[in-house]
């Protein structure tokens, strides 16, 4: 899936041996990753406005969605977002996504 491709792309970006590029490189990677993650949340939220659940911590959201019988596409997309979060965590970067609160930009879709 496209989320799998993005996750693999992030994994490569985050693990490339280019330490000489310094902090700016890491900052730009974190920004790129957080942008991809936010885009994922926006996409799912616009498609399924009832899925406010996605803005809890992602691992809780995924378990809850399984329990609530959401459409398989929602489960797949949340699983993809979970993969992206795991890629970020495995790279020992600071936490990028705080999913507990909806971004203001999304409130208009309620």
C-alpha positions in Angstrom: 0.0 0.0 0.0 1.0 3.6 -0.3 1.3 3.9 3.5 3.7 0.9 3.5 5.8 2.7 0.8 5.8 5.9 2.9 6.8 4.0 6.0 9.7 2.4 4.1 10.8 5.7 2.7 10.8 7.2 6.2 12.8 4.2 7.5 15.4 4.9 4.9 15.4 8.6 5.5 15.8 8.2 9.3 18.5 5.5 9.2 20.7 6.8 6.4 24.3 7.2 7.6 24.7 11.0 7.1 25.5 12.1 10.6 27.7 14.9 9.1 24.6 16.7 8.1 24.0 17.5 11.7 20.9 18.6 13.6 19.3 20.4 10.7 19.0 17.2 8.9 17.2 15.5 11.8 14.9 18.5 12.2 13.9 18.3 8.6 13.3 14.6 8.9 11.1 15.1 11.9 9.1 17.8 10.1 8.7 15.5 7.1 7.5 12.6 9.2 5.1 14.7 11.3 3.6 16.2 8.1 3.0 12.7 6.7 1.4 11.6 9.9 -0.8 14.7 10.1 -1.8 14.2 6.5 -2.8 10.6 7.3 -5.0 11.8 10.2 -6.6 14.5 8.0 -7.3 12.0 5.2 -9.0 9.5 7.5 -10.9 12.2 9.4 -12.3 13.8 6.3 -13.4 10.5 4.9 -15.0 9.3 8.1 -15.9 12.4 10.2 -17.3 10.1 12.9 -13.8 8.7 13.6 -12.9 11.2 16.3 -11.4 8.1 18.0 -8.4 8.5 15.7 -7.2 11.5 17.7 -6.6 9.4 20.8 -3.1 7.8 21.0 -2.9 5.7 17.8 -2.4 2.3 19.5 -5.6 2.9 21.6 -7.5 4.1 18.5 -6.5 1.0 16.5 -7.7 -1.4 19.3 -10.9 0.5 19.7 -11.6 0.6 15.9 -11.2 -3.2 15.8 -13.7 -3.5 18.6 -16.2 -1.0 17.1 -16.3 -2.7 13.7 -15.3 0.2 11.6 -14.8 -0.3 7.8 -11.6 -2.3 7.0 -10.2 0.8 5.2 -10.2 2.7 8.5 -8.4 -0.1 10.2 -5.8 -0.3 7.4 -5.2 3.4 7.5 -4.8 3.5 11.3 -2.5 0.5 11.1 -0.4 2.4 8.5 -0.2 5.4 10.9 0.8 3.1 13.7 3.6 1.8 11.4 4.8 5.4 10.8 4.8 6.1 14.5 6.9 3.0 15.1 9.4 4.1 12.5 9.8 7.4 14.3 10.1 5.7 17.7 12.7 3.2 16.4 14.8 6.1 15.2 15.1 7.5 18.7 13.7 10.9 17.7 11.6 13.1 20.0 7.9 12.4 19.9 6.4 14.2 17.0 2.7 13.5 17.1 0.4 14.4 20.0 -2.8 12.8 18.7 -4.9 13.3 21.9 -6.2 16.7 20.7 -7.6 17.4 17.3 -5.7 20.0 15.3 -7.7 23.2 15.1 -7.7 22.9 11.3 -9.9 19.8 11.5 -12.6 21.2 13.7 -14.4 22.7 10.7 -15.1 19.1 9.5 -17.2 18.3 12.6 
